[in-house]
Amino acid sequence: MCSSLCAHALYHRTQYEASIKIAAGPNPRRVRSLSRALLRTYSVLLLFIGLKAAGNLSLAWGMTHLARNASANPLFYLRAMLDPFVALGVVMLILALLVRMVLLSVADLSFVLPVTAVGYVLAALLGKAVLHEVVTRQRWLGILLIFAGAALVSFTRQKTTEIGETSQ
């Protein structure tokens, strides 16, 4: 009985404190902290998208300039990694993976994956502009759908965490 009353009193106290916080308005320090966290999240997001797009472009550029005798022979790929563009692409993609780990530590997976799909749009644009690839209307339509989905997801609320703050 006492535990039930204590739980009930605790519930009402929590609701009361929450209503006071709402009535008092937002805490300016908390708002600035969330703004910094949001800025950090989007900065890391842009870094990831840039590294991934540049890494894929460099890798594709290097591989298209090698002999076209790709095979199951692992020596071909080891030799390919000696090409400066291929090596640079591999390094940038490894850095992109590390940046993605940081991104996943500050934002929800359900936000990160769709929004980073914007990198596919950038990859298609770079492929067309730099590698002179042919991008058909059907591919452009698919790219437009990816971009629209990423834009839709980017406007949803995502979790961001402060250093030292635990998420609940």
C-alpha positions as CSV (number, residue, x, y, z in Angstrom):
1,M,0.0,0.0,0.0
2,C,2.8,2.4,0.9
3,S,4.7,1.6,-2.2
4,S,1.6,2.3,-4.3
5,L,1.0,5.7,-2.5
6,C,4.7,6.6,-2.8
7,A,4.7,5.7,-6.5
8,H,1.5,7.8,-7.0
9,A,3.0,10.8,-5.1
10,L,6.3,10.5,-7.1
11,Y,4.3,10.4,-10.4
12,H,2.4,13.6,-9.5
13,R,5.6,15.3,-8.3
14,T,7.2,14.5,-11.6
15,Q,4.2,15.9,-13.5
16,Y,4.2,19.0,-11.4
17,E,7.9,19.6,-11.9
18,A,7.4,19.1,-15.7
19,S,4.6,21.6,-15.8
20,I,6.7,24.2,-13.9
21,K,9.5,23.7,-16.5
22,I,7.0,24.2,-19.3
23,A,5.5,27.3,-17.7
24,A,8.9,28.8,-17.1
25,G,9.9,28.4,-20.7
26,P,12.9,26.8,-22.2
27,N,16.2,26.9,-20.4
28,P,18.5,29.1,-22.5
29,R,21.6,27.0,-21.5
30,R,19.8,23.8,-22.6
31,V,18.7,25.4,-25.9
32,R,22.3,26.4,-26.6
33,S,23.5,23.0,-25.7
34,L,21.0,21.3,-28.1
35,S,21.9,23.8,-30.8
36,R,25.6,22.9,-30.5
37,A,24.7,19.2,-30.5
38,L,22.6,19.7,-33.6
39,L,25.3,21.7,-35.4
40,R,27.8,19.0,-34.5
41,T,25.5,16.3,-35.8
42,Y,25.0,18.0,-39.2
43,S,28.8,18.9,-39.4
44,V,29.7,15.2,-38.9
45,L,26.9,14.2,-41.4
46,L,28.3,16.5,-44.1
47,L,31.9,15.3,-43.4
48,F,30.7,11.7,-43.8
49,I,28.8,12.4,-47.0
50,G,31.8,14.3,-48.5
51,L,34.3,11.6,-47.6
52,K,32.2,8.8,-48.9
53,A,31.4,10.5,-52.2
54,A,35.1,11.6,-52.7
55,G,36.3,8.1,-51.7
56,N,34.0,6.4,-54.1
57,L,34.9,8.8,-56.9
58,S,38.6,8.3,-56.3
59,L,38.2,4.6,-56.2
60,A,36.2,4.5,-59.4
61,W,38.6,6.9,-61.2
62,G,41.5,4.7,-60.3
63,M,39.8,1.4,-61.2
64,T,38.7,2.7,-64.6
65,H,42.2,3.6,-65.5
66,L,43.6,0.2,-64.7
67,A,43.6,-2.7,-67.1
68,R,40.1,-4.2,-67.5
69,N,41.2,-7.7,-66.6
70,A,39.6,-7.9,-63.2
71,S,39.4,-11.4,-62.0
72,A,39.2,-13.6,-59.0
73,N,42.9,-13.3,-58.6
74,P,43.6,-11.4,-55.4
75,L,47.0,-10.1,-56.8
76,F,45.1,-7.9,-59.3
77,Y,43.4,-6.1,-56.4
78,L,46.6,-5.9,-54.3
79,R,48.4,-4.3,-57.4
80,A,45.3,-2.0,-57.9
81,M,45.7,-0.7,-54.4
82,L,49.2,0.7,-55.4
83,D,47.4,3.1,-57.8
84,P,47.4,6.5,-56.1
85,F,43.7,7.1,-56.8
86,V,42.6,3.7,-55.6
87,A,44.7,4.0,-52.5
88,L,43.3,7.5,-51.8
89,G,39.8,6.2,-52.3
90,V,40.4,3.3,-49.9
91,V,41.8,5.7,-47.2
92,M,38.8,8.1,-47.6
93,L,36.3,5.3,-47.4
94,I,38.0,4.0,-44.2
95,L,37.8,7.6,-42.8
96,A,34.2,7.7,-43.8
97,L,33.5,4.5,-41.9
98,L,35.2,6.0,-38.8
99,V,33.1,9.2,-39.2
100,R,30.0,7.2,-39.6
101,M,30.8,5.5,-36.2
102,V,30.9,9.0,-34.6
103,L,27.7,10.0,-36.4
104,L,25.9,6.9,-35.0
105,S,27.1,7.8,-31.5
106,V,25.3,11.2,-31.7
107,A,22.2,10.5,-33.8
108,D,19.6,7.8,-34.3
109,L,20.2,5.0,-36.9
110,S,16.8,5.7,-38.3
111,F,17.9,9.2,-39.0
112,V,21.5,8.6,-40.1
113,L,20.9,5.9,-42.8
114,P,18.2,7.7,-44.8
115,V,19.9,11.1,-44.6
116,T,23.3,9.7,-45.6
117,A,21.6,8.3,-48.7
118,V,22.0,11.8,-50.1
119,G,25.5,10.6,-50.8
120,Y,24.0,8.5,-53.7
121,V,22.7,11.7,-55.3
122,L,26.2,13.2,-55.0
123,A,27.8,10.1,-56.3
124,A,25.6,10.1,-59.4
125,L,26.3,13.8,-60.0
126,L,30.1,13.3,-59.6
127,G,29.9,10.2,-61.9
128,K,28.3,12.2,-64.6
129,A,30.4,15.3,-64.2
130,V,33.8,13.8,-63.5
131,L,33.7,10.3,-64.9
132,H,31.4,11.2,-67.8
133,E,29.0,8.4,-67.0
134,V,25.7,8.2,-68.7
135,V,22.9,8.6,-66.2
136,T,19.5,7.6,-67.7
137,R,16.1,9.2,-66.9
138,Q,15.2,6.1,-64.9
139,R,18.3,6.5,-62.7
140,W,17.6,10.2,-62.3
141,L,14.1,9.4,-61.1
142,G,15.5,6.9,-58.6
143,I,18.0,9.5,-57.4
144,L,15.1,12.0,-57.1
145,L,13.2,9.5,-55.0
146,I,16.2,8.9,-52.7
147,F,16.7,12.6,-52.3
148,A,13.0,13.2,-51.5
149,G,13.1,10.4,-48.9
150,A,16.2,11.7,-47.3
151,A,14.8,15.2,-47.2
152,L,11.6,13.9,-45.5
153,V,13.5,12.0,-42.9
154,S,15.9,14.9,-42.2
155,F,13.0,17.0,-40.9
156,T,12.1,14.5,-38.2
157,R,13.4,14.8,-34.7
158,Q,16.5,12.9,-33.9
159,K,18.4,12.1,-30.8
160,T,21.6,14.0,-30.1
161,T,23.7,13.4,-27.0
162,E,26.1,15.7,-25.2
163,I,29.5,14.4,-24.2
164,G,29.1,12.8,-20.8
165,E,25.2,12.8,-21.1
166,T,23.5,9.5,-21.1
167,S,20.5,9.0,-23.4
168,Q,17.4,7.4,-22.0
